[in-house]
Amino acid sequence: MSQRLDDLRRTLEQVLAAARAEPELADSVVAPRINIRNKIALIFDALRRQGRMDFRDLLRRARSRLEVVVSFLAVLELIKQHQVQARQENLFDEIEIIPGAEWKPDQEVELELEFDE
């Protein structure tokens, strides 16, 4: 289990390093609202359609470093709730997000989260 978390962390670090830093703006701009529930919905949708999702693909969809972090937190929350598993066949292979023991394809996205968004 520890190796999988290390692989997840390593992939997160690689994507964050490759992500462009937010440009400095002279005027204040309101950033789009990004929340964990939306990312969970995206993961659920992919699992319903494809039965799996590449962790790196999830992170590549992010448009900012903040969105990468929120995506990572969504995966960790789903792993904690046994909704998904992170699977890696061999060392350095892609990490797949697959349905976990508590996964039900017809379930609602509204999960109990232990924190406020």
Secondary structure, 3 states (H helix, E strand, C coil): CHHHHHHHHHHHHHHHHHCCCCCCCCCCCCCCCCCHHHHHHHHHHHHHHHCCEEHHHHHHCCCCHHHHHHHHHHHHHHHHCCCEEEECCCCCCCCEEEECCCCCCCCCCCCCCCCCC
